[in-house]
Amino acid sequence: MANIHSEFLCINVNQPTGLLHDDVQTVIGDLLSAIEKFACLPFVLRLHLSDVTNQHDIVVQMLNESIDLSRVQLSIIEQAPANGAKIAAEVWFVLNSDKRVVDENSGIKSLSIDFDELKMSFIQTQYKTFDSDSYLQMQEEWMSLDEYIKKEGGSISDHVQRTWIYCRDIDNNYEGLVEARNDFFKTQGLNTDTHFIASTGIQARFFDPKQLVKMDSLCFFGLKDNQIEYLEALEWMSPTHIYGVSFERGTKILLDDESYFFISGTASIDRDGLIMHLNNIEMQTRRTLENIQALLLPHNAHLKDIKQAIVYLRDRSDYSKVNDLLKRSGFPDDRYVIVEAPVCRPGWLIEIEAIAVK
């Protein structure tokens, strides 16, 4: 099997008051320090901006001056850091491999790394439609991804292991996103008798105001069936199809002597699919952490094994309470960022996604 060693970092910079140029320089300095530490380029760099309209171009320009972005999968979204910073960053490093292949055509940008018989690809569909409909835009995202996967000799059901779906104005556009994914999955043989795909569906804004949906995907080519396991904790959380959506709670990928856990966006939900602790951010945070632990525990993994996490808040004024709770819970310090991003149901005040390695 492939010999993959990865590091997942989060950087949340408390920006001083001043010019955007100074703020971005601070972020780039942190990124370059991390790159120097690991002696390789990031595999994925996802930036959470406080104002994508005004920050996007200058961020890209400054990164281009310091990082070879042609060999990095860059994802930029507006989800304002809840601590008042202008920029937060997720950085993925894949160590011991420089075999990167970039493919950018047919509405897809793919960055792949080959490890003998295994290939890992992070894929972004490229926005191109002008349809003012989240259903049609989501459908186009899946169809573009399907076209790429087929070109690689694979299928959505066998090779896509994790997606991140970002939705502008989620309270109004999430229904179309869900219906498009449900309809597309039916064409791929993905259902309650087979499996779905681990995913996060969360609010974000994009540089082009006409873009309503954006999807990032993580794919593995060459895995055997016994290297993939879908996570559940039915005593704690219902299957997602109970409330009309189609994603897995999480996926475990076994690579050599390491297990990678890709935990989907998880909230304060019970075994019947109902929201728990309405209007109580502290109790919702505790329940969300309990749900994540319930997914990990059957595999002898724990919150302390989390290497990277994104915490989404509907109301950024809850930042201090949530941050204090996370630090007291055993959640890994300095391995998460907290951003403002409403969850798919208005009653959910918090959602957490994570990557753990055991």
C-alpha positions as CSV (number, residue, x, y, z in Angstrom):
1,M,0.0,0.0,0.0
2,A,1.0,3.6,-0.4
3,N,3.3,5.3,2.1
4,I,1.5,8.5,2.8
5,H,2.3,10.9,5.7
6,S,0.2,14.0,6.0
7,E,0.0,17.0,8.2
8,F,-3.1,19.1,8.5
9,L,-2.6,22.6,9.9
10,C,-4.9,25.6,10.6
11,I,-3.8,29.1,10.8
12,N,-6.0,31.8,12.2
13,V,-4.3,35.2,12.3
14,N,-5.4,37.9,14.6
15,Q,-4.9,40.8,12.2
16,P,-3.9,44.3,13.4
17,T,-5.8,47.2,12.2
18,G,-4.2,48.4,9.1
19,L,-3.9,47.9,5.4
20,L,-5.0,44.7,3.7
21,H,-1.5,44.4,2.3
22,D,0.0,44.2,5.8
23,D,-2.6,41.6,6.8
24,V,-1.9,39.3,3.9
25,Q,1.8,39.6,4.4
26,T,1.3,38.2,7.9
27,V,-0.6,35.3,6.6
28,I,2.0,34.6,3.9
29,G,4.7,34.7,6.5
30,D,3.0,32.0,8.5
31,L,2.4,29.9,5.4
32,L,6.0,30.2,4.3
33,S,7.2,29.3,7.8
34,A,5.0,26.2,7.7
35,I,6.3,25.3,4.2
36,E,9.9,25.7,5.4
37,K,9.2,23.4,8.4
38,F,7.8,20.6,6.2
39,A,10.2,21.2,3.3
40,C,7.4,20.9,0.8
41,L,4.7,22.9,-0.8
42,P,1.1,22.6,0.6
43,F,-1.1,20.1,-1.2
44,V,-4.3,22.1,-0.3
45,L,-4.5,25.7,0.8
46,R,-8.0,26.9,1.6
47,L,-8.4,30.5,2.7
48,H,-11.4,31.8,4.7
49,L,-11.7,35.6,4.0
50,S,-13.7,38.2,5.7
51,D,-14.4,40.2,2.5
52,V,-13.9,38.1,-0.6
53,T,-14.9,40.9,-3.0
54,N,-12.1,43.2,-1.9
55,Q,-9.6,40.7,-0.8
56,H,-9.6,38.0,-3.5
57,D,-7.4,39.6,-6.1
58,I,-4.7,41.0,-3.8
59,V,-4.6,37.7,-1.9
60,V,-4.0,35.7,-5.1
61,Q,-1.4,38.2,-6.4
62,M,0.6,38.1,-3.2
63,L,0.5,34.3,-2.9
64,N,1.7,34.1,-6.5
65,E,4.7,36.1,-5.6
66,S,5.7,33.6,-2.8
67,I,4.2,30.2,-3.6
68,D,4.1,28.2,-6.9
69,L,0.3,28.1,-7.0
70,S,0.3,26.0,-10.1
71,R,1.3,23.1,-7.9
72,V,-1.1,23.9,-5.0
73,Q,-4.8,23.4,-4.9
74,L,-6.1,26.9,-3.8
75,S,-9.6,27.3,-2.6
76,I,-10.9,30.8,-1.6
77,I,-14.2,31.4,0.1
78,E,-15.7,34.1,2.3
79,Q,-16.3,32.8,5.8
80,A,-15.2,35.5,8.1
81,P,-12.9,34.3,11.0
82,A,-15.0,34.6,14.1
83,N,-12.2,36.1,16.2
84,G,-12.2,39.3,14.1
85,A,-9.3,38.3,11.9
86,K,-9.4,39.0,8.2
87,I,-8.0,35.7,7.0
88,A,-7.9,32.1,8.3
89,A,-6.1,29.3,6.4
90,E,-6.3,25.6,6.2
91,V,-3.0,24.0,5.0
92,W,-2.6,20.4,4.1
93,F,0.9,18.9,3.6
94,V,1.5,15.5,2.1
95,L,5.0,14.6,3.0
96,N,7.5,12.4,1.1
97,S,6.2,13.0,-2.4
98,D,6.8,15.5,-5.1
99,K,5.0,13.6,-7.8
100,R,2.3,16.1,-8.4
101,V,0.2,16.2,-11.6
102,V,-2.0,19.1,-12.4
103,D,-5.0,18.7,-14.8
104,E,-7.1,21.8,-15.6
105,N,-9.7,21.3,-18.3
106,S,-13.4,20.5,-18.9
107,G,-14.4,22.6,-16.0
108,I,-12.1,20.9,-13.5
109,K,-8.9,21.7,-11.8
110,S,-7.3,18.5,-10.3
111,L,-4.1,18.2,-8.3
112,S,-3.0,14.6,-7.9
113,I,-0.1,12.9,-6.1
114,D,0.9,9.3,-7.1
115,F,2.1,6.8,-4.5
116,D,2.9,3.6,-6.3
117,E,-0.4,1.9,-6.8
118,L,-2.5,4.7,-5.1
119,K,-3.3,8.2,-6.4
120,M,-4.8,10.9,-4.3
121,S,-6.6,13.8,-6.0
122,F,-8.1,17.0,-4.7
123,I,-10.5,18.3,-7.3
124,Q,-12.3,21.6,-7.8
125,T,-15.0,22.2,-10.3
126,Q,-14.6,25.5,-12.0
127,Y,-17.6,27.8,-12.0
128,K,-18.9,28.7,-15.5
129,T,-22.7,28.8,-15.5
130,F,-24.9,31.9,-15.2
131,D,-28.0,30.0,-14.1
132,S,-29.4,31.8,-11.1
133,D,-30.6,28.5,-9.6
134,S,-28.8,26.5,-7.0
135,Y,-30.2,23.2,-8.3
136,L,-28.8,23.8,-11.8
137,Q,-25.4,25.0,-10.5
138,M,-25.1,22.0,-8.1
139,Q,-26.1,19.6,-10.9
140,E,-23.4,21.1,-13.1
141,E,-20.8,20.7,-10.4
142,W,-21.5,17.0,-10.0
143,M,-21.6,16.4,-13.8
144,S,-18.3,18.1,-14.3
145,L,-16.8,16.0,-11.5
146,D,-18.3,12.8,-13.0
147,E,-16.8,13.7,-16.4
148,Y,-13.3,14.0,-14.8
149,I,-13.6,10.8,-12.8
150,K,-14.7,8.8,-15.8
151,K,-11.8,10.1,-17.8
152,E,-9.6,8.7,-15.0
153,G,-11.3,5.3,-15.4
154,G,-13.2,5.6,-12.2
155,S,-16.7,6.4,-10.8
156,I,-18.2,8.8,-8.3
157,S,-19.4,5.9,-6.1
158,D,-16.0,4.2,-5.9
159,H,-13.5,7.0,-5.9
160,V,-14.9,10.2,-4.4
161,Q,-14.5,9.9,-0.6
162,R,-15.1,13.5,0.7
163,T,-16.8,16.6,-0.6
164,W,-17.1,20.2,0.7
165,I,-20.1,22.0,-0.7
166,Y,-20.3,25.8,-0.1
167,C,-23.6,27.5,-0.7
168,R,-24.3,31.2,-0.9
169,D,-27.3,32.3,1.2
170,I,-27.8,28.8,2.5
171,D,-31.3,29.6,4.0
172,N,-32.6,30.1,0.5
173,N,-30.4,28.0,-1.7
174,Y,-29.7,24.8,0.3
175,E,-32.9,23.0,-0.8
176,G,-31.9,23.2,-4.5
177,L,-28.4,21.9,-3.6
178,V,-29.8,19.0,-1.7
179,E,-32.3,18.1,-4.4
180,A,-29.7,18.2,-7.1
181,R,-27.3,16.0,-5.1
182,N,-30.1,13.5,-4.3
183,D,-31.1,13.3,-8.0
184,F,-27.6,12.9,-9.2
185,F,-26.8,10.2,-6.7
186,K,-29.7,8.2,-8.0
187,T,-28.0,8.1,-11.4
188,Q,-24.8,6.8,-9.7
189,G,-26.3,3.9,-7.7
190,L,-25.7,5.7,-4.4
191,N,-28.5,5.0,-2.0
192,T,-29.3,3.7,1.5
193,D,-28.4,0.2,0.4
194,T,-25.0,1.2,-0.9
195,H,-23.4,4.3,0.6
196,F,-23.2,8.0,0.2
197,I,-20.1,10.4,0.4
198,A,-18.8,12.2,3.5
199,S,-19.5,15.9,3.1
200,T,-20.0,19.3,4.6
201,G,-22.7,21.6,3.2
202,I,-22.2,25.1,4.6
203,Q,-22.7,28.8,3.8
204,A,-20.0,30.8,2.0
205,R,-19.7,33.6,-0.5
206,F,-17.6,33.7,-3.6
207,F,-15.7,36.2,-5.7
208,D,-18.4,36.1,-8.4
209,P,-21.7,37.1,-6.8
210,K,-23.6,35.0,-9.4
211,Q,-22.0,31.8,-8.1
212,L,-24.4,30.1,-5.7
213,V,-22.6,26.8,-5.2
214,K,-18.9,25.7,-5.1
215,M,-17.6,22.1,-4.5
216,D,-14.2,20.7,-3.6
217,S,-13.7,16.9,-3.7
218,L,-11.1,14.5,-2.4
219,C,-10.7,11.3,-4.4
220,F,-8.6,8.2,-4.0
221,F,-7.8,5.8,-6.9
222,G,-6.4,2.4,-6.1
223,L,-8.0,1.7,-2.7
224,K,-9.3,-1.8,-2.0
225,D,-12.7,-2.3,-0.4
226,N,-11.2,-3.2,3.0
227,Q,-9.4,0.2,3.1
228,I,-12.7,2.1,3.2
229,E,-15.2,2.2,6.0
230,Y,-18.2,4.5,6.5
231,L,-18.7,5.8,10.0
232,E,-21.9,5.8,12.0
233,A,-23.1,6.2,15.6
234,L,-26.8,5.3,15.4
235,E,-27.3,5.6,19.2
236,W,-26.3,9.3,18.9
237,M,-27.2,10.4,15.3
238,S,-29.7,9.3,12.8
239,P,-28.7,8.4,9.2
240,T,-28.8,11.5,7.1
241,H,-31.5,10.2,4.8
242,I,-34.0,10.4,7.7
243,Y,-34.3,14.1,7.0
244,G,-33.9,14.1,3.3
245,V,-30.2,14.5,2.6
246,S,-27.6,12.1,1.3
247,F,-24.1,12.1,2.9
248,E,-22.1,9.8,5.2
249,R,-21.3,10.9,8.8
250,G,-17.7,10.2,8.1
251,T,-15.3,8.0,6.2
252,K,-12.3,6.0,7.4
253,I,-9.4,5.4,5.0
254,L,-6.8,2.9,6.0
255,L,-3.3,3.6,4.6
256,D,-0.5,1.4,5.8
257,D,-0.5,1.7,9.6
258,E,-2.5,4.9,9.7
259,S,-6.2,5.4,9.6
260,Y,-7.5,8.7,8.3
261,F,-10.9,9.8,9.5
262,F,-12.8,12.4,7.4
263,I,-15.6,13.6,9.7
264,S,-18.4,15.3,7.9
265,G,-20.0,18.5,9.1
266,T,-21.5,17.5,12.4
267,A,-24.0,19.4,14.6
268,S,-26.2,19.0,17.7
269,I,-28.5,16.2,16.4
270,D,-30.1,13.2,18.0
271,R,-30.8,9.6,16.9
272,D,-34.1,10.7,15.4
273,G,-32.6,13.5,13.3
274,L,-33.9,16.3,15.5
275,I,-32.0,19.4,16.6
276,M,-31.0,19.2,20.2
277,H,-30.7,22.2,22.6
278,L,-32.3,24.9,20.6
279,N,-31.0,28.4,21.2
280,N,-28.2,27.1,23.6
281,I,-24.8,27.5,22.0
282,E,-23.0,25.9,24.9
283,M,-25.1,22.7,25.0
284,Q,-25.1,22.5,21.2
285,T,-21.3,22.7,21.2
286,R,-21.1,19.9,23.8
287,R,-23.5,17.7,21.9
288,T,-21.6,18.2,18.7
289,L,-18.3,17.1,20.3
290,E,-20.0,14.1,21.8
291,N,-21.3,13.1,18.3
292,I,-17.9,13.4,16.8
293,Q,-16.4,11.3,19.6
294,A,-19.1,8.7,19.1
295,L,-18.0,8.4,15.4
296,L,-14.3,8.0,16.4
297,L,-14.6,5.8,19.5
298,P,-15.5,2.5,17.8
299,H,-12.2,2.8,15.9
300,N,-10.1,3.4,19.0
301,A,-9.7,7.1,18.0
302,H,-10.5,10.1,20.1
303,L,-10.8,13.9,19.9
304,K,-7.1,14.2,20.7
305,D,-6.4,12.5,17.4
306,I,-8.0,15.3,15.4
307,K,-5.3,17.0,13.3
308,Q,-7.5,19.7,11.7
309,A,-11.0,21.1,12.2
310,I,-13.2,23.9,11.1
311,V,-15.8,25.2,13.5
312,Y,-18.7,27.0,11.8
313,L,-20.9,29.5,13.8
314,R,-24.1,31.0,12.8
315,D,-23.4,34.0,15.1
316,R,-19.8,35.1,15.5
317,S,-20.7,36.7,18.9
318,D,-20.7,33.1,20.2
319,Y,-16.9,32.8,19.5
320,S,-15.6,33.3,23.0
321,K,-18.0,30.8,24.6
322,V,-17.3,28.2,21.9
323,N,-13.5,28.7,22.0
324,D,-13.4,28.3,25.8
325,L,-15.5,25.1,25.6
326,L,-13.3,23.6,22.9
327,K,-10.1,24.3,24.9
328,R,-11.6,22.6,28.0
329,S,-13.0,19.6,26.0
330,G,-9.7,18.0,25.0
331,F,-10.1,19.3,21.5
332,P,-6.6,19.8,20.1
333,D,-5.4,23.3,20.7
334,D,-4.2,25.2,17.6
335,R,-5.6,22.6,15.3
336,Y,-8.9,24.4,14.5
337,V,-10.2,27.7,13.2
338,I,-13.6,29.2,14.0
339,V,-15.5,31.0,11.2
340,E,-18.8,32.6,10.7
341,A,-21.0,30.4,8.4
342,P,-24.6,29.5,9.0
343,V,-25.4,25.8,9.0
344,C,-28.1,24.2,6.8
345,R,-30.8,24.4,9.4
346,P,-31.4,27.7,11.1
347,G,-31.8,26.1,14.5
348,W,-28.2,24.7,14.4
349,L,-25.9,27.4,15.9
350,I,-22.7,25.4,15.4
351,E,-21.2,22.7,13.1
352,I,-17.8,21.1,13.2
353,E,-15.9,19.1,10.6
354,A,-12.6,17.4,11.3
355,I,-9.8,15.2,10.0
356,A,-8.3,12.8,12.5
357,V,-5.3,10.4,12.1
358,K,-4.7,7.4,14.2
